[in-house]
Structure formats: structure tokens, C-alpha cells
Amino acid sequence: MLGEQLVAVHRNYLGEIISFQTSEGRMISYRKALKEAKEGVITGVTIEEGQNGTPYLTPAFTSSFDELPNVY
């Protein structure tokens, strides 16, 4: 696989993912991760569309981002 991977997550107090750590050590927001996944910079994820038309990320090789460690 080429490109950076998402290796850890940072969640808010509600448990929602607000940012990711990449395999290159960068901390990026969820929105930036979505943008970079669309551009092909981030690999190992797929972009799905919610019922309201909002795009969201899902991991391509695991069942959920819950399998990634927490950053903090």
C-alpha cells in the first residue's frame, strides 16, 4: 500500500472521532483526513455517504476505527 495510513484516533468527550494520527506522525483533523483520502494522500480508508449525503470515512481493512489506539 502506498500513501499514509491512519494509525490512531483522538475522540471528543462524546466519543466522536475529531482527529487522527497518521503513519508519518502527523495529527490531522477528521475533515483534513477526509480531504486527503479523496486526494489519495491517505490510503487504507474508504469514503462512504451517509443518509443525509454527508461523506464519512471507514477503514478498508478493519471493522471500525475502534480497533485503532487512542492518541491521548
C-alpha positions as MATLAB code, in Angstrom:
seq = 'MLGEQLVAVHRNYLGEIISFQTSEGRMISYRKALKEAKEGVITGVTIEEGQNGTPYLTPAFTSSFDELPNVY';
ca = [
       0.000    0.000    0.000;
       1.220    3.448   -0.846;
       0.387    6.616    0.997;
      -0.064    7.429    4.639;
      -2.239    5.314    6.887;
      -4.402    6.334    9.834;
      -2.820    4.712   12.899;
      -4.512    6.318   15.942;
      -7.602    8.362   16.795;
      -8.461   11.268   19.068;
     -12.055   11.429   20.284;
     -14.087   14.180   21.921;
     -15.990   13.683   25.191;
     -18.936   12.209   23.241;
     -16.709    9.531   21.718;
     -16.748   11.064   18.224;
     -13.506   10.996   16.253;
     -12.190   14.527   15.859;
      -8.663   13.844   14.589;
      -6.244   11.133   13.522;
      -2.553   10.423   13.781;
      -1.013    9.244   10.522;
       1.766    6.753    9.903;
       4.028    9.757    9.230;
       3.327   11.126   12.731;
       1.070   13.977   11.617;
      -2.008   14.909   13.638;
      -4.800   15.878   11.241;
      -8.434   16.745   11.728;
     -11.218   14.451   10.588;
     -12.061   16.906    7.790;
      -8.446   17.035    6.612;
      -8.276   13.223    6.672;
     -11.422   13.088    4.548;
      -9.958   15.610    2.097;
      -6.629   13.788    1.889;
      -8.384   10.439    1.413;
     -10.248   11.945   -1.563;
      -6.905   13.159   -2.945;
      -5.216    9.769   -2.431;
      -2.733   11.006    0.177;
      -4.355    8.861    2.894;
      -4.870    5.227    1.921;
      -6.467    2.268    3.677;
      -9.827    4.017    4.073;
     -12.953    4.293    2.003;
     -15.319    7.223    1.733;
     -18.970    6.406    2.282;
     -22.010    8.659    2.063;
     -24.404    8.947    4.983;
     -28.185    9.066    4.709;
     -28.071   12.854    4.774;
     -25.480   12.939    1.971;
     -22.543   13.749    4.244;
     -19.335   11.852    3.396;
     -17.570    9.904    6.146;
     -14.523    7.665    6.455;
     -14.493    3.935    7.101;
     -11.399    1.756    7.441;
     -10.804   -0.522    4.480;
      -9.080   -3.366    6.341;
     -10.675   -3.452    9.799;
     -14.237   -3.447   11.018;
     -14.066    0.023   12.594;
     -11.772    2.777   13.826;
     -12.411    1.404   17.347;
      -9.554   -1.013   16.655;
      -7.077    1.907   16.462;
      -5.409    3.112   19.654;
      -6.293    6.466   21.199;
      -3.777    9.256   20.729;
      -4.316   10.764   24.186;
];
